[in-house]
Amino acid sequence: MIVGVAVGAVILLGAAITLILVLTGSDEDPPAAQPPPAPPAPSSSAPATKPAPSSTTGRGEDTPEAAGDVVIEALNTKDARKYATIACNAQKDTDVKGLQDTWDRAGDITATLAKPVEVSGDSATVTVRVEGGGNFKETPFKLVKQRAKWCIPG
């Protein structure tokens, strides 16, 4: 359980780091985006922002494009709870609050789709361009298809 919680926090921290890099980087083009952190193991006893999904409904969206839209909308509105809805596993309230606090301090940002969604079987990548403070960073968000829904592993 502890490992699952720790890895879940790492995923939320990855989104926060993207914003920090965008807002504190130089005016030069950023280096190539790093892949997102490894997904956490499922945790059935951790408190979550939403109840754990049933085995038939899943969490996420019906298409990888729709999942990417949720990521972009969550970034543009600085809504960590919305971002947590696209995670395959329910996230702890403390992790969502930590991400929200980071986004609240981030200043003005704009997120857009950087390139078409890349789909390969039951996995996909949505590359999002986040701009703010005169800088930008393109970050790939890995998606997987679970229980007929597209979501961010973790």
Buried (B, 14 or more C-beta within 10 A) or exposed (E): EEEBBEBBBBBBBBBBBBBBBBBEBEEEEBEEBEEBBEBBBBBEEBEBBEEEBEEEEBBBBEBBBBBBBBBBBBBBEBBBBBBBBBBBBBBBBBBBBBBBEBBEEBEEBEBEBBEEBEBEEEBBBBBBBBBBBEBBBBBBBBBBBBBEBBBBBB
